[in-house]
Amino acid sequence: MDERIPAYIITALDYQYNRLNELDMLIDGIEKQLISIVRQS
């Protein structure tokens, strides 16, 4: 019995993984901006 994961699921998971990495980088940038603002206060 062949129990391979369908290509469309792998593609969807890959897209979601990449999107999460993008969001993580955006959040990191926001955190750095907030730290900078707090330090200036």
N, CA, C and O atoms as a Maestro MAE file, in Angstrom:
{
 s_m_m2io_version
 :::
 2.0.0
}

f_m_ct {
 s_m_title
 :::
 protein
 m_atom[164] {
  # First column is atom index #
  i_m_mmod_type
  r_m_x_coord
  r_m_y_coord
  r_m_z_coord
  i_m_residue_number
  s_m_chain_name
  s_m_pdb_residue_name
  s_m_pdb_atom_name
  i_m_atomic_number
  :::
  1 25 0.851 -1.193 0.000 1 A "MET " " N  " 7
  2 3 0.000 0.000 0.000 1 A "MET " " CA " 6
  3 2 0.893 1.253 0.000 1 A "MET " " C  " 6
  4 15 1.822 1.378 0.798 1 A "MET " " O  " 8
  5 25 0.584 2.156 -0.905 2 A "ASP " " N  " 7
  6 3 1.356 3.398 -1.026 2 A "ASP " " CA " 6
  7 2 0.715 4.461 -0.141 2 A "ASP " " C  " 6
  8 15 -0.436 4.841 -0.356 2 A "ASP " " O  " 8
  9 25 1.461 4.940 0.854 3 A "GLU " " N  " 7
  10 3 0.922 5.922 1.796 3 A "GLU " " CA " 6
  11 2 1.662 7.245 1.699 3 A "GLU " " C  " 6
  12 15 1.983 7.857 2.718 3 A "GLU " " O  " 8
  13 25 1.930 7.683 0.494 4 A "ARG " " N  " 7
  14 3 2.624 8.959 0.307 4 A "ARG " " CA " 6
  15 2 1.666 10.118 0.540 4 A "ARG " " C  " 6
  16 15 0.463 10.019 0.298 4 A "ARG " " O  " 8
  17 25 2.230 11.206 1.011 5 A "ILE " " N  " 7
  18 3 1.435 12.419 1.218 5 A "ILE " " CA " 6
  19 2 1.198 13.062 -0.145 5 A "ILE " " C  " 6
  20 15 2.137 13.230 -0.922 5 A "ILE " " O  " 8
  21 25 -0.053 13.423 -0.441 6 A "PRO " " N  " 7
  22 3 -0.348 14.052 -1.735 6 A "PRO " " CA " 6
  23 2 0.443 15.351 -1.921 6 A "PRO " " C  " 6
  24 15 0.685 16.095 -0.970 6 A "PRO " " O  " 8
  25 25 0.830 15.595 -3.156 7 A "ALA " " N  " 7
  26 3 1.656 16.765 -3.480 7 A "ALA " " CA " 6
  27 2 0.983 18.071 -3.065 7 A "ALA " " C  " 6
  28 15 1.661 18.993 -2.611 7 A "ALA " " O  " 8
  29 25 -0.344 18.165 -3.215 8 A "TYR " " N  " 7
  30 3 -1.016 19.422 -2.876 8 A "TYR " " CA " 6
  31 2 -0.923 19.717 -1.378 8 A "TYR " " C  " 6
  32 15 -0.891 20.882 -0.981 8 A "TYR " " O  " 8
  33 25 -0.880 18.684 -0.552 9 A "ILE " " N  " 7
  34 3 -0.740 18.908 0.888 9 A "ILE " " CA " 6
  35 2 0.672 19.390 1.203 9 A "ILE " " C  " 6
  36 15 0.854 20.302 2.009 9 A "ILE " " O  " 8
  37 25 1.660 18.787 0.576 10 A "ILE " " N  " 7
  38 3 3.046 19.220 0.770 10 A "ILE " " CA " 6
  39 2 3.206 20.666 0.321 10 A "ILE " " C  " 6
  40 15 3.859 21.462 0.996 10 A "ILE " " O  " 8
  41 25 2.610 21.005 -0.819 11 A "THR " " N  " 7
  42 3 2.682 22.372 -1.329 11 A "THR " " CA " 6
  43 2 2.023 23.347 -0.355 11 A "THR " " C  " 6
  44 15 2.570 24.414 -0.076 11 A "THR " " O  " 8
  45 25 0.860 22.984 0.157 12 A "ALA " " N  " 7
  46 3 0.148 23.852 1.101 12 A "ALA " " CA " 6
  47 2 0.948 24.033 2.387 12 A "ALA " " C  " 6
  48 15 1.043 25.144 2.909 12 A "ALA " " O  " 8
  49 25 1.521 22.952 2.894 13 A "LEU " " N  " 7
  50 3 2.326 23.042 4.114 13 A "LEU " " CA " 6
  51 2 3.576 23.874 3.887 13 A "LEU " " C  " 6
  52 15 3.978 24.643 4.760 13 A "LEU " " O  " 8
  53 25 4.189 23.729 2.731 14 A "ASP " " N  " 7
  54 3 5.384 24.509 2.402 14 A "ASP " " CA " 6
  55 2 5.041 25.994 2.345 14 A "ASP " " C  " 6
  56 15 5.790 26.830 2.851 14 A "ASP " " O  " 8
  57 25 3.910 26.317 1.730 15 A "TYR " " N  " 7
  58 3 3.471 27.714 1.658 15 A "TYR " " CA " 6
  59 2 3.241 28.271 3.065 15 A "TYR " " C  " 6
  60 15 3.690 29.372 3.383 15 A "TYR " " O  " 8
  61 25 2.543 27.505 3.901 16 A "GLN " " N  " 7
  62 3 2.256 27.965 5.260 16 A "GLN " " CA " 6
  63 2 3.538 28.134 6.067 16 A "GLN " " C  " 6
  64 15 3.669 29.090 6.832 16 A "GLN " " O  " 8
  65 25 4.479 27.215 5.903 17 A "TYR " " N  " 7
  66 3 5.765 27.307 6.606 17 A "TYR " " CA " 6
  67 2 6.505 28.579 6.195 17 A "TYR " " C  " 6
  68 15 7.031 29.301 7.042 17 A "TYR " " O  " 8
  69 25 6.541 28.844 4.894 18 A "ASN " " N  " 7
  70 3 7.213 30.052 4.406 18 A "ASN " " CA " 6
  71 2 6.511 31.310 4.895 18 A "ASN " " C  " 6
  72 15 7.166 32.287 5.259 18 A "ASN " " O  " 8
  73 25 5.195 31.293 4.907 19 A "ARG " " N  " 7
  74 3 4.431 32.457 5.376 19 A "ARG " " CA " 6
  75 2 4.686 32.705 6.864 19 A "ARG " " C  " 6
  76 15 4.821 33.851 7.292 19 A "ARG " " O  " 8
  77 25 4.751 31.633 7.643 20 A "LEU " " N  " 7
  78 3 5.045 31.789 9.068 20 A "LEU " " CA " 6
  79 2 6.433 32.375 9.283 20 A "LEU " " C  " 6
  80 15 6.630 33.188 10.187 20 A "LEU " " O  " 8
  81 25 7.389 31.974 8.466 21 A "ASN " " N  " 7
  82 3 8.733 32.556 8.565 21 A "ASN " " CA " 6
  83 2 8.702 34.046 8.250 21 A "ASN " " C  " 6
  84 15 9.371 34.835 8.917 21 A "ASN " " O  " 8
  85 25 7.925 34.437 7.234 22 A "GLU " " N  " 7
  86 3 7.795 35.856 6.893 22 A "GLU " " CA " 6
  87 2 7.178 36.631 8.057 22 A "GLU " " C  " 6
  88 15 7.656 37.705 8.423 22 A "GLU " " O  " 8
  89 25 6.116 36.077 8.631 23 A "LEU " " N  " 7
  90 3 5.461 36.743 9.758 23 A "LEU " " CA " 6
  91 2 6.396 36.840 10.954 23 A "LEU " " C  " 6
  92 15 6.400 37.847 11.662 23 A "LEU " " O  " 8
  93 25 7.188 35.795 11.184 24 A "ASP " " N  " 7
  94 3 8.151 35.810 12.281 24 A "ASP " " CA " 6
  95 2 9.163 36.934 12.100 24 A "ASP " " C  " 6
  96 15 9.528 37.610 13.062 24 A "ASP " " O  " 8
  97 25 9.615 37.131 10.867 25 A "MET " " N  " 7
  98 3 10.567 38.214 10.599 25 A "MET " " CA " 6
  99 2 9.910 39.578 10.802 25 A "MET " " C  " 6
  100 15 10.536 40.497 11.329 25 A "MET " " O  " 8
  101 25 8.650 39.710 10.384 26 A "LEU " " N  " 7
  102 3 7.933 40.972 10.590 26 A "LEU " " CA " 6
  103 2 7.756 41.270 12.076 26 A "LEU " " C  " 6
  104 15 7.955 42.403 12.514 26 A "LEU " " O  " 8
  105 25 7.384 40.256 12.843 27 A "ILE " " N  " 7
  106 3 7.213 40.432 14.286 27 A "ILE " " CA " 6
  107 2 8.537 40.808 14.928 27 A "ILE " " C  " 6
  108 15 8.577 41.664 15.812 27 A "ILE " " O  " 8
  109 25 9.618 40.179 14.494 28 A "ASP " " N  " 7
  110 3 10.944 40.508 15.019 28 A "ASP " " CA " 6
  111 2 11.270 41.980 14.765 28 A "ASP " " C  " 6
  112 15 11.805 42.661 15.640 28 A "ASP " " O  " 8
  113 25 10.949 42.461 13.577 29 A "GLY " " N  " 7
  114 3 11.185 43.867 13.252 29 A "GLY " " CA " 6
  115 2 10.360 44.798 14.120 29 A "GLY " " C  " 6
  116 15 10.855 45.831 14.573 29 A "GLY " " O  " 8
  117 25 9.112 44.443 14.354 30 A "ILE " " N  " 7
  118 3 8.241 45.261 15.209 30 A "ILE " " CA " 6
  119 2 8.782 45.289 16.634 30 A "ILE " " C  " 6
  120 15 8.801 46.338 17.278 30 A "ILE " " O  " 8
  121 25 9.221 44.127 17.123 31 A "GLU " " N  " 7
  122 3 9.776 44.076 18.480 31 A "GLU " " CA " 6
  123 2 11.003 44.977 18.597 31 A "GLU " " C  " 6
  124 15 11.163 45.679 19.595 31 A "GLU " " O  " 8
  125 25 11.859 44.962 17.598 32 A "LYS " " N  " 7
  126 3 13.057 45.810 17.624 32 A "LYS " " CA " 6
  127 2 12.679 47.287 17.613 32 A "LYS " " C  " 6
  128 15 13.304 48.094 18.301 32 A "LYS " " O  " 8
  129 25 11.656 47.643 16.833 33 A "GLN " " N  " 7
  130 3 11.197 49.029 16.803 33 A "GLN " " CA " 6
  131 2 10.647 49.444 18.166 33 A "GLN " " C  " 6
  132 15 10.922 50.545 18.642 33 A "GLN " " O  " 8
  133 25 9.874 48.565 18.787 34 A "LEU " " N  " 7
  134 3 9.305 48.879 20.101 34 A "LEU " " CA " 6
  135 2 10.399 49.037 21.150 34 A "LEU " " C  " 6
  136 15 10.336 49.941 21.983 34 A "LEU " " O  " 8
  137 25 11.397 48.165 21.114 35 A "ILE " " N  " 7
  138 3 12.515 48.280 22.058 35 A "ILE " " CA " 6
  139 2 13.224 49.613 21.866 35 A "ILE " " C  " 6
  140 15 13.591 50.272 22.838 35 A "ILE " " O  " 8
  141 25 13.414 50.007 20.618 36 A "SER " " N  " 7
  142 3 14.074 51.278 20.321 36 A "SER " " CA " 6
  143 2 13.260 52.455 20.854 36 A "SER " " C  " 6
  144 15 13.820 53.399 21.412 36 A "SER " " O  " 8
  145 25 11.951 52.398 20.683 37 A "ILE " " N  " 7
  146 3 11.076 53.474 21.164 37 A "ILE " " CA " 6
  147 2 11.131 53.565 22.682 37 A "ILE " " C  " 6
  148 15 11.209 54.659 23.242 37 A "ILE " " O  " 8
  149 25 11.090 52.411 23.348 38 A "VAL " " N  " 7
  150 3 11.117 52.397 24.818 38 A "VAL " " CA " 6
  151 2 12.436 52.963 25.327 38 A "VAL " " C  " 6
  152 15 12.457 53.694 26.317 38 A "VAL " " O  " 8
  153 25 13.521 52.634 24.668 39 A "ARG " " N  " 7
  154 3 14.836 53.127 25.098 39 A "ARG " " CA " 6
  155 2 14.952 54.639 24.927 39 A "ARG " " C  " 6
  156 15 15.675 55.291 25.680 39 A "ARG " " O  " 8
  157 25 14.250 55.202 23.949 40 A "GLN " " N  " 7
  158 3 14.306 56.644 23.711 40 A "GLN " " CA " 6
  159 2 13.487 57.419 24.741 40 A "GLN " " C  " 6
  160 15 13.709 58.611 24.955 40 A "GLN " " O  " 8
  161 25 12.554 56.741 25.367 41 A "SER " " N  " 7
  162 3 11.666 57.413 26.337 41 A "SER " " CA " 6
  163 2 12.361 57.677 27.654 41 A "SER " " C  " 6
  164 15 11.756 58.232 28.571 41 A "SER " " O  " 8
  :::
 }
 m_bond[163] {
  # First column is bond index #
  i_m_from
  i_m_to
  i_m_order
  :::
  1 1 2 1
  2 2 3 1
  3 3 4 2
  4 3 5 1
  5 5 6 1
  6 6 7 1
  7 7 8 2
  8 7 9 1
  9 9 10 1
  10 10 11 1
  11 11 12 2
  12 11 13 1
  13 13 14 1
  14 14 15 1
  15 15 16 2
  16 15 17 1
  17 17 18 1
  18 18 19 1
  19 19 20 2
  20 19 21 1
  21 21 22 1
  22 22 23 1
  23 23 24 2
  24 23 25 1
  25 25 26 1
  26 26 27 1
  27 27 28 2
  28 27 29 1
  29 29 30 1
  30 30 31 1
  31 31 32 2
  32 31 33 1
  33 33 34 1
  34 34 35 1
  35 35 36 2
  36 35 37 1
  37 37 38 1
  38 38 39 1
  39 39 40 2
  40 39 41 1
  41 41 42 1
  42 42 43 1
  43 43 44 2
  44 43 45 1
  45 45 46 1
  46 46 47 1
  47 47 48 2
  48 47 49 1
  49 49 50 1
  50 50 51 1
  51 51 52 2
  52 51 53 1
  53 53 54 1
  54 54 55 1
  55 55 56 2
  56 55 57 1
  57 57 58 1
  58 58 59 1
  59 59 60 2
  60 59 61 1
  61 61 62 1
  62 62 63 1
  63 63 64 2
  64 63 65 1
  65 65 66 1
  66 66 67 1
  67 67 68 2
  68 67 69 1
  69 69 70 1
  70 70 71 1
  71 71 72 2
  72 71 73 1
  73 73 74 1
  74 74 75 1
  75 75 76 2
  76 75 77 1
  77 77 78 1
  78 78 79 1
  79 79 80 2
  80 79 81 1
  81 81 82 1
  82 82 83 1
  83 83 84 2
  84 83 85 1
  85 85 86 1
  86 86 87 1
  87 87 88 2
  88 87 89 1
  89 89 90 1
  90 90 91 1
  91 91 92 2
  92 91 93 1
  93 93 94 1
  94 94 95 1
  95 95 96 2
  96 95 97 1
  97 97 98 1
  98 98 99 1
  99 99 100 2
  100 99 101 1
  101 101 102 1
  102 102 103 1
  103 103 104 2
  104 103 105 1
  105 105 106 1
  106 106 107 1
  107 107 108 2
  108 107 109 1
  109 109 110 1
  110 110 111 1
  111 111 112 2
  112 111 113 1
  113 113 114 1
  114 114 115 1
  115 115 116 2
  116 115 117 1
  117 117 118 1
  118 118 119 1
  119 119 120 2
  120 119 121 1
  121 121 122 1
  122 122 123 1
  123 123 124 2
  124 123 125 1
  125 125 126 1
  126 126 127 1
  127 127 128 2
  128 127 129 1
  129 129 130 1
  130 130 131 1
  131 131 132 2
  132 131 133 1
  133 133 134 1
  134 134 135 1
  135 135 136 2
  136 135 137 1
  137 137 138 1
  138 138 139 1
  139 139 140 2
  140 139 141 1
  141 141 142 1
  142 142 143 1
  143 143 144 2
  144 143 145 1
  145 145 146 1
  146 146 147 1
  147 147 148 2
  148 147 149 1
  149 149 150 1
  150 150 151 1
  151 151 152 2
  152 151 153 1
  153 153 154 1
  154 154 155 1
  155 155 156 2
  156 155 157 1
  157 157 158 1
  158 158 159 1
  159 159 160 2
  160 159 161 1
  161 161 162 1
  162 162 163 1
  163 163 164 2
  :::
 }
}
